[in-house]
């Protein structure tokens, strides 16, 4: 069943309830400030389009952090409301609660166009996918829009149950549509050669993604701490590098299944004696017993960059090392620059790799920078997410 896009919706004079993912990082000290606004910025086109289409009211839902069904001021959406108001140049009213009586009063005020409901996860019913909460939310509007791809892998009241109350009146927002269209290209019709770069900490966290990529890609470049179990499985020593027995066992299985020799592993490293230690080069695949691998080395950068240069489709998830530390960021930054300099269709997904791309200053040169985090990986693994399925079917 096709996903209906907000671009095709008649919103004139209608009240719209829209689920966004404004789960942005905040400073730990008061007054709490947003440290990365990109998730809000990517939602702005959907808000502007709804206003252009003549929506009479826009009621926005989001979560922030993990307040576990309790009201917790440190997870208030107040900084988000302030930022939205500045960005849109109009008032954004923040409600006291997502389901207080005052919301309906706000919706009767002619001058109030934009209402942001306070953190939906302050209510225990949200994460329990509570039908009663969904019904209360549904009373605010004529039309439902889901633009929260980053929360679409959760069966929650505002992403899943709510669709039952908007049969034939539920739409995907612009960001949701862009996420699905971009990730679907990887799954359905990638232009070859297709190269995936997988990094991060643990094989067990990404085993399903790796298995899926093994089927889809021509070359799979592995970096970050993810690489050490694979190297150990091939007989190399990895010193004090992050490497569990479970991951080595998984890596052995994956390598045995790699009949076409798609997997490429680091040829050299940047190592140190601790996370805060001074970096030193480590030629060859093995790492001395008192050292830990914290980045890919220059030979690996060169080799991986050559593979990237020939690609027509690229998917990147996970950094190549401890990139938050400048001493170990060279590999990750080099991969970002290499991808940015291709004409390939390129998608980056996952929080750390997205942060690395933004830090590299190359974000605009990627075809798509996913806001999805865990949702983008799950979509790649399964080809569907509960929130998207519910949006299509009105379950």
Residue, then its C-alpha position, 0 to 999 in steps of 0.5 A: x500500500x502506498x504512503x500518502x504524502x502531505x503534498x497531496x493533502x487538502x489542508x485548507x481550513x483544517x486542524x492538523x496534528x503532526x508528530x515530529x522528532x524534536x529529540x534534540x541534545x541540550x546543554x546539561x546546565x540551566x538555562x538549557x540550550x539546544x546544542x544541535x538543531x538539525x532535527x528541528x531544522x529538517x522539520x521546518x519545510x513540513x511546517x511551512x508547507x502546512x501553513x502554505x496549504x492553509x491549515x487553520x491550526x498546527x498541533x505538534x507532538x514530540x518526545x525529548x529524552x527519556x522521562x519514563x512517563x513522569x513530568x521532568x522539567x529537564x526534558x521540557x520542550x520549552x527550548x524547542x518552542x523558543x527555537x521554532x518561534x525564532x526560526x518561523x518568525x511567529x508565536x509557538x505556544x507550548x501547552x502545559x501537558x499534551x492532554x490538558x484542557x487548555x489545549x482545546x481552548x488554545x485551538x479556539x483562539x483565532x490568533x494561535x496558529x502553532x501549538x507545541x504539546x509538552x513532551x508526550x513521554x511525560x505521559x505513561x500512555x505514550x510508550x505503552x501505545x495506549x489507545x485512550x491517549x491516542x484518542x484524546x490526541x486525535x480530538x485536536x485535529x481533522x488530519x494526522x501527519x507523521x514526520x517523525x521517522x526517527x520514532x517510526x520504529x516504536x509502537x507508541x501512542x502518537x506514532x502507532x495507535x493514533x492512526x486508527x482515528x485518522x483512516x484516510x486522513x493520515x499522511x507522511x510529512x516531507x522528511x518522512x517521505x525523503x527518508x523512506x525514498x532515500x533508504x528505499x533506493x539502497x534496498x530496491x534499486x541501488x546503482x552498482x558498484x554499491x559500497x557500504x562503510x560500517x563502523x562503530x563499537x560492536x558487531x552484535x549491535x549491527x549484525x543484522x545490518x551487516x547481514x543485509x548489506x552483505x546481500x546488497x553491496x559489492x564491497x563492505x568496508x569495516x572500520x572503528x572498533x567493529x573491525x577488531x573482532x574481524x581481525x582477531x577472527x582472521x588470526x591478528x592480535x588486537x592488543x587492548x582494543x575493544x573486542x568481545x568473544x561474542x563479537x569474534x564469534x559473530x565475525x567468524x560466521x560473517x567471514x565464513x559467509x562472505x564467499x565473494x570476498x566483499x569484506x575489506x578490513x583495516x591494513x593498519x591503525x592508529x593506536x595508543x596505550x589508553x583512550x587519552x594516550x598519545x597516538x602512534x602509527x601501527x603498520x600491519x593488521x596486528x596491534x601490540x599487546x599494550x596498545x589499543x586501536x583507536x582509528x584506521x591508519x593511512x594505508x587503510x584510508x587510502x585503500x577505502x578512499x579508492x573503493x569509495x571513488x569507484x562507487x555509484x551508491x554509498x551507505x555509511x553507518x558508524x565512525x572509523x575511530x574515536x573521532x570525538x578525540x582529534x587525535x583519532x578523528x583523521x580516518x572518520x574525517x577522511x571517509x566523510x571527505x572521500x564520500x563528499x567528493x564522489x558523484x555517487x548517491x550517498x546516504x549516511x545514517x546513525x547518530x555518530x556518523x551524522x555528527x561526524x559528517x556535520x563536523x566535517x562540514x561536508x553534510x550538504x554534499x551527501x545525497x541524504x543525511x538521515x535523522x533516523x539513527x536506530x530507525x534508519x538501521x531497522x528500516x534497512x534490516x526489515x524494509x518496514x517500520x511499525x509507524x510507517x506501516x500504521x500510517x499506510x494501513x490506518x491500524 
